[in-house]
Amino acid sequence: MKMALTAGFCLFSLPALAHHGVAGVGVAGLNGPGAPIELAASTVLPEDKGLAYFKVDDAQFKTYAPTAIESRYSRFTMLGLGYGVTPWFSAYAFVPYNEKVDEAGGLNSRGVADMSVMGQIGFKYDDGFKLSPRNESLDDLEDWHFSVFFGATLPTGNAKHRLSDGTIDPGKSPSFGKPSYSLGVTTSKMLTDKLTLSMEASALRFMEYTYNDGQRVRFGAENRFNTALSYRGWVLPEKKFRLDPVLEIQYLALGRDCENGVGALATGGEVAYAMPGVRAYWQNMSFALGLKKPVWTKLNESNQQQGAEGKEKYRLILSASLLF
């Protein structure tokens, strides 16, 4: 018997400087595969269904110099809407709000950042590659599933933002000034009736922008390779509730920023993160919570990169979605 078992949600690279918060595609349902917390899975939205999405990425940074003012935390909040255009294509729009806060006496930045628009094409392998069908049985959900996602940020934020002392810090600006572009691929597979593997590879690229004070900046390219295992855990069918433990391993390669045509010091490098967490499903909603920590770093001029990726105490990831 064919039946619609899964509902998806998607959120891709919404840049938020120093550098950028990301979320992922997932599924919501008592049956079928589990979903990651942050990285992308391969499920598209059901046709003619809408999705409301909320995410918070709270990064708390290590501080090193007691006599210096350093970055204390960055918080990236995202609101989004999605729509299943066809059984195999979903479209999304997201608006982020960014906060970058220093220790006492520092220069803080808060504001609505650049809007993001995204698309995702889903397909599967079953005696050949096929676009995602309208409905799938439980057996169908055990096939290899894939997706391609792509998108861009639009320069809707305030690229002229000045800090309280009147200066412009591109790393704290709510806007890149010009579009940025992302492209990625995903694959996911139910390894058993309880264990699901998800993998994602993606790239994010930026354009050079000249700020009002004359600075020309192009932020470094970002490349990601992420993998996740989710375990179909505690299920209460009568309550329409399910709780899955999830483990994600994420790799991020950052290129150097380019300032006035020259590679900037204390930017770029490589980071690996581990993130244990849980995903809960209840009726037509899904909630995720993860604690993300760097477990390996190879940063350029590492001792000067306080407040950058790889220098976090931890990142707390919280998301919620509603299918309607």
RAZI-V355259 format. One record per residue. SS is DSSP state (A for helix, B for strand, O for the rest). Layout:
BEGIN
ss
SS
SS
END
This chain:
BEGIN
ss
O
O
O
O
O
O
B
B
B
O
O
O
O
B
O
O
O
O
O
O
B
O
O
O
O
B
B
B
O
O
O
O
O
O
O
O
O
O
O
O
O
O
O
O
O
O
O
O
O
B
B
B
B
B
B
B
B
B
B
B
B
O
O
O
O
O
O
O
O
O
B
B
B
B
B
B
B
B
B
B
B
B
B
B
B
B
O
O
B
B
B
B
B
B
B
B
B
B
B
B
B
B
O
O
O
O
O
O
B
B
B
B
O
O
B
B
B
B
B
B
B
B
B
B
B
O
O
O
B
B
B
O
O
O
O
O
O
O
O
A
A
A
O
B
B
B
B
B
B
B
B
B
B
B
O
O
O
O
O
O
O
O
O
O
O
O
O
O
O
A
A
A
O
O
O
O
O
O
O
O
B
B
B
B
B
B
B
B
B
B
O
O
O
O
B
B
B
B
B
B
B
B
B
B
B
O
O
O
B
B
O
O
O
O
O
B
B
B
O
O
O
B
B
B
B
B
B
B
B
B
B
B
B
B
B
B
A
A
A
O
B
B
B
B
B
B
B
B
B
B
B
B
B
B
O
O
O
B
B
O
O
B
B
O
O
O
O
O
B
B
B
B
B
B
B
B
B
B
B
B
B
B
O
O
B
B
B
B
B
B
B
B
B
B
B
B
B
B
B
O
O
A
A
A
O
O
O
O
O
O
O
B
B
B
B
B
B
B
B
B
B
B
B
O
END
